[in-house]
Amino acid sequence: MKVIIPLAGKGTRLRPHTHLVPKPMLKIAGKPVMAYILEDLEKLGNVSEVVYITGHLKEKVEDYARTQFAKLPAKFVEQKVQDGTAGAVKLAQPFVGGEDVLIIFVDTIFETDLSVIKSTDADGIIWVKEVEDYQRFGVVVTDKSDNMTQIVEKPTTPISKRANIGLYYIRNSRLLFEGIDHVLTQPTNKGEYYLTDAFQYMIDKGAKLKVIDVEGWYDAGKLDTLLETNHTVLSKLGGARRPKSVPAGVTIHDPVYIEDDVTLSTSTIGPNVSIGAGSRVEGSTLSDTIIGKKANVKGSTLRNSLVGDDVTIEGLKGELTVSDHSEIRGTA
């Protein structure tokens, strides 16, 4: 099985951080978002190759995949024209060779058992999550057997509440690329070509795409949801990590993720705080916040904040989003 991972986007909703860090490499509970996906693929065990569709800051993505997940054979293809999800997946076609494919968009973390693909008799699987704010998503409509009949983008009426989460398995990859070729000959939808339109083409040709609900789906595509997902991973998914010893004068409210070489003094940390390796926190109170590597936080009270690597913050109180290699000093 080939795996296709499109990650060429610029991550505009997470700027300024994504000016320097690719969106899939922003960290939750100490690990890049894409690491959670790649760890699942290693466990799955039947991956012949991962095809990464790269773009923004592609060298950092390639280096991380090659060094940290060397067991997964990899190809890297640059998407030079941002023409949508169908255009991105089309770039992987020369490397698929008729194998079945797993397509994963890596700005979310999901809970599901991917091994179901080894036993399914369907032509493909589309994973979904039921949501209340269905108007924000493409929702999947099914028949009585839970096979997809259509995907409706941002419906105004509750035709379905099962949101498309960007995780797909396709057994018949030749029909998939036939559908993509068809989509690419049609007028764009708001300037883009959508992969979901290729799925509709497959269904119209008689394919059966099974719809499966995931246990959990956690967005990491913008600041507020990134922090919410950090909380979820710390509290529900086993991502918490306390230091081996807590210095006198330091109070920790679980859940937290704190590397062993973090220096803490006279501070209150947590809940829902991640602190990267080599950072120092002194005389501060942190909650619902992610701190990167080698950061220095002194005399500050931060909540709902995202702080990059090698950042110095002194005397501040409130909510911040500060990218790598920055210094901010105040009088809090």
N, C-alpha and C positions, 0 to 999 in steps of 0.2 A: 504494500500500500504506500502511495505517495501522500505526503502532507503538504498543503499549500498554505503559507502564512503571509497574507498581505499586511505590510506595516510601513507603507511609504508615506503616510500622512504626516503633516507638520505639527499636529497636536495644538492647534491654535487656541483651543479652550483652556489649555494648561500653560500658556505663556505667563511669565517669562521663562519658566523652567525649561520648556521645550526648545528654547533658542539654543541651548547647549546640550540637552539630554533628549534622545529620542523618546517619544511618549511610552513605548513598550518597556523602556528601561527605567522609568520612574519607580521608586521602591515602595512596597507595602510590606510592613513587618520585616524589614531588612532584606527583601529580595525584589528584584525587578519583576514587574507584572508578567512579562513574557516567561520568566523562569517557572512560574506555576504551571503554565501550559506545557512547557518543554519537559518538565518532570513527569507530567501525566503521560506524555508520549514515550518517554523512556520506560515507564512501567508497562505500557501497552505492548511493546515488544515486537510488533510486526511491521515496523516502519522501515521501508527500504531507502527512503530519502525524504528530507525536508527541503522544499523549495521556498526560499524567503523572497518575497517581492519587496525590495527596499527602495528607499528614496531619501528623505530627509535624514542627514547625519548617518548615512548608510555604513560608513566605516566603523562606527562604534557598535552598530548592531552586528556586523559581520565578525568583528573581533570577539565580542561577547559569545556569540553562538559557537564559534570555532574553538574557543578556549574553555568555556564552561560546559559545553554540551558536545564535546568532540565525538561521543559515541553515536550521535545521530548524523549520518552522512548528509551533507548539505550542498545545495546550489543557491547562488545569490543572483537575482535578476533585478536590475534597476528599472523602476517605472518612471520614465522621464516625463511622460504626459499624464497628469492626474485627471483621467477621464472616467473614473468611477470603479466600482467593485468588479464589474464584468471585464473591463479592460485590464485590471490588475491580475485577475485569475487567468485570463487569456495568455499572459506572458509565461505562465508555467507550462503551457501545452507541450512544447518541445521536449520536456523532461518527464512527462507523465507516461508516455508510451502505451496508452491503453489500460494502465493499472487503475484500480479503484483509488479514490482520493478522499482525504479528509481535509476540509477547508476550515481554518480557524482564524477569526479576527481577534487580535490580542489586546484589546483595550478593556476587556472584562475578565473576571475570574468566575469560573462556574464550578458547580458541584454536580457531577454525573458520572455514571459508569460507562466509559467509552468502550469497554470490552463487548458491549452489545453488538457492535458492528461485526464481530466474528461469527455471530449466529443469526443475524437478520436475514430474511428471505426477500426483503423489500429492495427496490432499485436504489433506494437512498433513505437517509434519515435527516430530518430537520429538527433541531432541538429548540424548544421554546420555554418561556416562563410566563405564567399568568400575571398580569399587572392590572392595576386599577386605572392608571393614567394612559390608557390604550391609545389616546389621540397623539401621543408623542412617537409612536413606533409603527413599524410595519408589522401587521398582525396576520397570523396564519389561520385560514379557515379550513376545516376538515370535514370529511364525510363521517358516517357512523362507525367506520372501521379505523378512524384516526389517521387516514391518509389525507394529505394536503390536496385541497381543490384550488385554492388561490391564496396569494398574499396581497393584502390591501395596505397601502402606505397611508399612515396617519388618518384613520377613518374618523368621520364625524359622528357616527352612530356605532354602538357596541356590537358590530357584526362578529367580533371576536376579541377576547382579551389576552390571547396567547401571543406574546411578543416574540418576534424573530430575534435571536440573540447573537447571530453571526457564527454559528457552529453547524457544520453540515458534513454528512458522509454521502458520497455518490459512488455506487457500484459501476454504473455505466458511464465512464468518463467520456467516451466517444460521443454519446448523445448530449452530455453536458456541453462539450466544446462546440458541437453542432448548434446547440441553443445559444451559446455565447456569440458565435458567428452571426446568427440570425439577429440577435439584439444589437450587435455593432453595425448592422445595416439600417437600423431604424433611427428615427429622430431621437435625440437625447431627451432625458427627463430632467429638466432644470440643469442642463449642461452636463449630465452624467449618464453613464450606462450602468444599469443595475443588474447584479448577478441574479437577483430574485426573478427578474424577467426571464432569464434562461431556465430557471426551475419551472416557471409556468409553461414554457415551450416544451419541456420534457413531459410534463403532465398531459399537455395537449396531444403529445405523441404516444400516450398510453403508459408512461412510467408511473410507478407507485412510490411515492415518497412518504415514508412513515413519519409521523409527528410524535416526538417524545418530550415530556416536560422534565426540565432539570430540577434538582432539589434546591439549588441556589444559584443566583446570578447576580454578580456584584460589579457595578460599573466603576471604571477607573479613568474615565475620559474627561473629567473636569474636576475642579478643586474640591467642591463639597462632596461629590460622590467618591472621590479618591480617599478622603478622610473617613467617610462612612465605611468604605470597604476595608480600610486599615483597622477600624474598630471591629468589623465582622471577622476578619482573619485572626485578630488577636483573641477575640472572645469565643468564637465558634469553631475555627478551623485549625486550632493547634499552633498558631503562630506566636504565642506569647513566650517571652524569655526574660527572666529576672537575672540581675547580676548575682554572682556567686556569694558576694557579701555586700551588705548595705552599710555605708559609713554612718557614724553617729551624726545626727542632725539632718539626715535625709529620710523623707517619708515617701513610700511608693504605694500608689493606689492601682491595683491591678484592673485590667490587663495592660501590660506594657511589653515592649521589645527593646531590650537594652544590651548592647554588645558588652563583652567582658572588659574591654579596655577603655570603656567610657569612664571619665572622671566626674564624680558627683560630690557636691558639698553644699550643706545648708540649703537644701532645695526640697520642693514637693513635686513629685513626678507622677503623672497619671490622673485619671485613667486614660486609656487609648492613646498612648504616646509611644513612638518609635524613635530610637536614637542610634545613629550609625557609629561605626568604629572610629576611635580616636577623638571623639567629641568631648567637650568639657562643659558642664553646667554648674554654675555657682550662684547661690543666692537667688534662685529663680523658682517660679511656679509654672509648670507646663501641663496642659490638658488638651486632649483631642488634637494632637500636633505630631508632625513628622519632622525630625531633624536629621540632616544628612551626615556624611562623614567629616571628621576633622573640623567640626563647627565649634564655636565658642559662644555660649549664652551666659550673660552675667547680669544680675540685678534686674531681671525682666519677668513679666507675667504674660505668657502667651497662651492663647487658645485658638482652636480652629485655624491652625497655621501650618504652612508648608515651607520649610527652610532647607536650602540646598547644601551642597558640600562646601567646605572651606569658607564658611560664613561667620562673621563676627557680629553679634547683637548685644548691645549694652543699654540698660536703662530704658527699656521699652515696655509698654503695656497695651495689649489689644490683640488684634488678628493681623497676621502678616502672610504675604507670599513673597519669598525672597529667593532669587536664583543663586547659583554657584558663584563663589569668589566675590561676595559682596560684604560691605561693612555698613552697619546702621547703628548710630548711637543717639540716645535721647536722654531724658531727665526723669523717667518714671521712678 
